[in-house]
């Protein structure tokens, strides 16, 4: 579910610079996506479950955001260039939700709240795919991808997902 299906279904796309860095190596997700979250909530019935911050392995560049939603899905993308559209060269991270979606593989992780999850680390071939975490919460498949995650990516993403679930819809 790497951005393709949901991006095609997006009714609203907003691409503008976001200035929500909380330090040189993390981004305040709720600040940078404030405008997109409001738009998603106006168009989608799918709860917005997000971490408050997103850590990076290196220094965070200037970030740009895009996102939108439909009745049954939403998508948010964090990029290092305007109008990136998910291109490998500028993609940083994404957060997606799809009501009724299923994990793409057998669960290989349990979140702190007991939710089954599927994690896939960074893989490289002709290009590199980001680390990915999928989990189902209240009938919604959430998919998070992070290209420049800290070294212990699996535990970081699992911890952020558990914190986002505990915080509830944004």
C-alpha positions in Angstrom: 0.0 0.0 0.0 2.9 2.3 -0.7 1.2 5.6 -1.2 -0.1 4.6 -4.7 -3.7 3.4 -4.0 -4.5 6.2 -1.5 -2.8 9.0 -3.4 -5.0 8.2 -6.4 -8.1 8.5 -4.1 -7.0 11.7 -2.4 -9.6 14.4 -2.9 -7.5 17.2 -1.5 -3.7 17.7 -1.8 -1.9 20.5 -0.1 1.8 21.1 -0.7 3.5 23.8 1.3 6.5 24.3 3.5 6.1 23.3 7.1 8.1 24.7 9.9 7.5 22.3 12.8 11.0 21.0 13.7 11.1 20.4 17.4 14.9 19.9 17.3 17.5 19.3 14.7 16.6 15.6 14.5 12.9 15.4 15.0 9.7 16.9 13.5 6.6 17.9 15.4 4.1 15.9 13.3 1.0 17.7 14.7 2.4 21.1 13.9 3.6 20.4 10.3 0.4 18.6 9.3 -2.0 21.0 11.2 -3.6 22.2 7.9 -3.8 18.8 6.3 -5.3 17.2 9.5 -8.0 19.8 9.6 -8.8 19.1 5.9 -8.8 15.3 6.5 -11.2 15.7 9.4 -13.6 17.7 7.2 -13.6 15.0 4.5 -12.9 11.7 6.2 -14.6 9.5 8.8 -11.4 7.6 9.5 -9.7 8.7 12.8 -6.4 10.4 12.5 -4.0 8.5 14.6 -0.5 10.1 14.5 2.6 10.3 16.7 3.2 13.8 18.2 6.8 13.8 16.9 8.9 11.9 14.4 12.6 11.3 15.1 15.2 11.3 12.3 18.6 9.6 12.2 20.2 12.8 10.8 19.4 16.5 10.8 15.9 17.2 9.5 15.9 19.3 6.3 13.3 21.9 5.5 10.1 19.9 5.1 7.1 20.1 2.9 3.7 18.4 3.4 0.9 17.0 1.3 -2.2 15.2 2.3 -5.9 14.7 2.0 -8.7 12.2 2.6 -11.8 10.5 1.4 -14.6 9.0 3.4 -12.7 5.7 4.0 -9.1 6.8 3.8 -6.5 9.5 4.3 -2.9 10.1 3.6 -0.2 12.4 4.8 3.3 12.8 3.3 6.4 14.6 4.6 8.9 15.5 1.9 12.2 17.3 1.5 11.1 19.2 -1.6 7.8 20.8 -2.8 5.4 18.7 -4.9 7.5 15.6 -4.3 4.7 13.1 -5.0 6.5 10.3 -3.2 9.6 10.3 -5.4 12.5 8.4 -3.7 14.8 11.4 -3.9 12.7 13.7 -1.8 10.3 11.4 0.2 10.9 11.5 4.0 7.9 9.8 5.6 4.2 9.1 5.2 1.2 8.2 7.3 -1.9 6.5 5.8 -5.2 5.0 7.0 -7.7 2.8 5.3 -10.9 1.6 6.9 -11.3 -2.1 6.5 -7.7 -2.7 5.4 -5.7 -5.8 6.3 -2.0 -6.2 7.3 0.1 -7.0 4.3 1.7 -10.0 6.0 1.6 -12.1 9.1 2.0 -10.0 12.2 5.6 -10.0 13.4 5.2 -7.5 16.2 2.7 -6.6 18.9 2.3 -3.0 20.0 2.2 -2.1 23.7 -1.7 -2.1 23.6 -1.6 -5.6 22.1 -2.5 -4.7 18.6 -0.9 -7.0 16.0 1.5 -5.2 13.6 3.7 -5.9 10.6 7.1 -4.3 10.3 9.4 -4.3 7.3 12.8 -2.7 7.5 14.6 -0.6 4.9 15.4 -2.7 1.8 17.6 -1.6 -1.1 17.8 -2.8 -4.7 17.8 -0.3 -7.5 16.6 2.2 -4.9 15.8 1.9 -1.2 12.3 1.5 0.3 11.6 3.1 3.6 11.0 1.3 6.9 7.3 0.5 7.2 4.9 -0.3 10.0 1.3 -1.4 9.5 -1.2 -2.0 12.3 -4.9 -2.3 12.6 -6.8 -0.3 15.2 -10.6 -0.3 15.5 -11.1 -1.7 12.0 -8.6 0.8 10.3 -5.3 -0.2 8.8 -2.7 2.4 9.6 0.5 2.4 7.5 3.6 4.5 8.4 6.7 4.8 6.4 10.0 6.5 7.4 13.0 6.8 5.1 15.5 8.3 7.6 14.5 6.6 10.8 16.9 6.2 13.8 19.0 3.0 14.0 16.5 1.1 16.2 13.6 1.8 13.7 11.4 -1.2 14.6 11.2 -0.3 18.3 11.0 3.5 17.6 8.0 3.0 15.2 6.3 0.5 17.6 6.7 2.9 20.5 5.4 5.9 18.4 2.4 3.8 17.3 1.5 2.8 20.9 1.8 6.4 22.0 -0.4 7.6 19.1 -3.1 5.0 19.9 -3.0 6.0 23.6 -3.3 9.7 22.6 -6.4 8.9 20.5 -7.6 10.7 17.4 -5.9 14.0 16.6 
